[in-house]
Amino acid sequence: MTQDTKEIHPDFAGLLPRDRKESQLKQRGHVFWFYGLSGSGKSTLAYALEKQLFAAGYFVQVLDGDNIRTGLNSNLGFSDDDRSENIRRISEVAKLFAQSGIVTLVSFITPKIELRENAKSVIGESDFTEIYVEASFETCAERDVKGLYAKAKSGEIKQFTGKDSSFEPPVSEKVITVNTESSGIDDCSQSLLPKILPTIQISE
């Protein structure tokens, strides 16, 4: 049922300003959006960075695709419309975290450039950094850490990204790319830290 927006009266002026929250947390809120094929290492990399940043004194939240789909987005499938709504919802959640001064690591396949652009539009370009976790379909199929590639091959899973549904790699030079075929997770996370820290640090 569509809600009548005439009955909604948002009030943001009464909220504590963002800079007050960031000052208390001693960090800048920002969304780092990790995307790539299933099995490319998105979540593993986000989890590794969460631990490293937390150990360094930062308040961090990970939003993982599988976790979100078992809760907030449990009613969504994998049609184009549902994928779009999946990204819209998580973008709104990530935006709330960033505006509260929280460093937010989002891990979603996000296969289409349009979906990533939509996420950036919701969150805001200044609060949004794309990180492409690159690994070939063949390598991810060999890893098959969740058994999804085997199910897709047997036809148990339809609209599987990289097989039945296409994945569009980034075209913008602004996108940070890490390759988990040529480098391990530890090396990838260490290479990302110098790019993440300046974005979230507050000058004393």
C-alpha positions in Angstrom: 0.0 0.0 0.0 1.4 3.4 -1.0 1.4 5.9 1.8 0.0 9.4 1.2 3.1 11.6 1.5 0.9 14.6 2.3 0.6 13.1 5.8 4.3 12.9 6.3 6.1 15.9 8.0 9.8 15.3 8.2 11.8 17.5 10.7 15.5 17.5 10.3 16.1 21.0 11.8 15.6 19.7 15.3 18.3 17.1 15.1 21.8 17.5 16.4 24.0 18.6 13.5 26.3 16.1 11.9 29.5 17.9 12.8 28.6 17.6 16.5 28.3 13.9 16.2 31.5 13.6 14.2 33.3 15.7 16.7 32.3 13.4 19.5 33.3 10.3 17.6 36.5 12.0 16.4 35.9 10.8 12.8 34.0 11.6 9.6 31.1 9.5 8.6 31.5 8.0 5.1 30.2 5.1 3.1 32.7 2.7 1.4 30.7 0.6 -1.1 32.4 -2.7 -1.9 31.0 -4.6 -4.9 31.9 -7.5 -7.1 30.9 -11.0 -8.0 29.7 -13.5 -5.4 32.8 -15.0 -3.9 35.1 -12.2 -5.0 36.0 -11.4 -1.3 33.8 -8.3 -0.7 32.5 -9.4 2.7 35.8 -10.9 3.9 37.6 -7.7 3.0 35.0 -5.5 4.7 35.2 -7.6 7.8 39.0 -7.4 7.8 38.9 -3.6 7.5 36.2 -3.3 10.2 38.6 -5.0 12.6 41.6 -2.9 11.6 39.7 0.4 11.8 38.1 -0.5 15.1 41.5 -1.4 16.5 42.7 2.0 15.4 39.9 3.7 17.3 37.2 4.2 14.7 33.5 3.4 15.1 32.6 1.2 12.1 29.4 -0.6 10.8 29.4 -3.3 8.2 26.3 -3.7 6.0 26.5 -7.1 4.3 24.2 -8.2 1.5 23.4 -11.7 2.8 22.8 -10.4 6.3 20.5 -7.6 5.1 18.6 -10.0 2.9 17.7 -12.2 5.9 16.2 -9.2 7.7 15.4 -5.8 6.3 15.2 -7.0 2.7 13.9 -10.6 3.3 10.9 -9.9 1.2 12.9 -9.2 -1.9 14.0 -11.5 -4.7 16.5 -11.1 -7.5 14.4 -9.6 -10.3 15.7 -6.2 -11.7 13.0 -4.4 -9.7 13.9 -6.2 -6.5 17.6 -5.7 -6.9 16.9 -2.0 -7.4 14.8 -1.8 -4.3 17.4 -3.8 -2.4 20.0 -1.2 -3.2 17.7 1.7 -2.5 16.9 0.5 1.0 20.4 -0.2 2.0 21.5 3.1 0.5 19.1 4.9 2.8 20.3 3.0 5.8 24.0 3.7 4.9 23.1 7.4 4.5 21.7 7.5 8.0 24.9 5.9 9.4 27.2 8.3 7.5 25.2 11.3 8.7 25.6 10.1 12.2 29.4 10.1 11.8 29.8 6.4 11.4 32.3 4.8 9.0 30.1 2.4 7.0 31.4 -0.5 4.9 28.7 -1.8 2.5 29.2 -5.2 0.9 26.7 -5.8 -2.0 27.2 -7.4 -5.4 25.6 -4.3 -7.0 26.1 -5.6 -10.5 24.9 -2.7 -12.6 26.5 0.7 -13.0 23.0 2.2 -12.7 22.5 0.6 -9.3 25.8 2.1 -8.1 24.9 5.5 -9.4 21.5 5.3 -7.7 23.3 4.4 -4.4 25.6 7.4 -4.8 22.7 9.6 -5.6 20.9 8.6 -2.3 24.0 8.8 -0.1 25.6 11.8 -1.7 28.7 11.9 -3.8 30.9 13.5 -1.1 30.0 10.6 1.3 30.4 7.8 -1.2 33.5 5.8 -2.3 33.2 2.9 -4.7 35.6 -0.1 -4.1 35.5 -2.7 -6.8 36.6 -6.1 -5.5 37.8 -7.8 -8.7 37.9 -11.5 -9.4 37.0 -13.4 -12.5 33.8 -15.5 -12.7 36.0 -18.6 -13.2 38.0 -17.9 -10.0 34.9 -17.2 -8.0 33.3 -20.4 -9.3 36.4 -22.3 -8.2 36.2 -20.8 -4.7 32.4 -21.3 -4.5 32.5 -20.6 -0.8 28.7 -20.7 -0.5 28.0 -23.4 -3.0 26.1 -20.9 -5.2 28.0 -21.5 -8.4 27.3 -25.2 -8.3 23.6 -24.5 -7.8 23.6 -22.0 -10.6 25.3 -24.5 -12.9 22.7 -27.2 -12.1 19.9 -24.7 -12.7 18.8 -24.5 -9.1 19.5 -20.7 -9.0 18.1 -18.5 -11.7 19.3 -15.0 -12.6 22.7 -15.7 -11.2 25.1 -12.7 -11.5 27.9 -13.4 -14.0 26.0 -16.3 -15.6 22.3 -15.5 -16.4 22.5 -11.9 -15.2 25.3 -9.7 -16.3 27.8 -7.9 -14.1 29.1 -4.5 -15.3 32.6 -3.6 -14.1 33.4 0.0 -13.3 34.3 2.5 -16.0 35.1 5.5 -13.9 38.7 6.2 -12.9 37.6 7.4 -9.5 36.7 3.8 -8.5 39.2 2.1 -6.3 39.9 -1.4 -7.5 41.5 -4.3 -5.5 42.1 -7.7 -7.2 41.7 -10.7 -4.9 43.2 -13.0 -7.5 46.6 -11.4 -7.5 46.6 -10.4 -3.8 45.4 -11.9 -0.6 42.8 -10.3 1.7 45.5 -9.0 4.1 47.4 -7.3 1.3 44.2 -5.8 -0.2 43.1 -4.4 3.2 46.5 -2.9 3.8 46.5 -1.3 0.4 43.1 0.2 1.1 43.9 1.7 4.5 45.9 4.6 3.1 43.0 5.5 0.9 40.3 5.1 3.6 42.0 6.9 6.5 42.4 10.4 5.0 38.6 10.3 4.2 37.5 9.6 7.8 40.1 11.4 9.8 39.4 14.8 11.5 42.2 17.2 11.8 43.2 18.0 15.4 
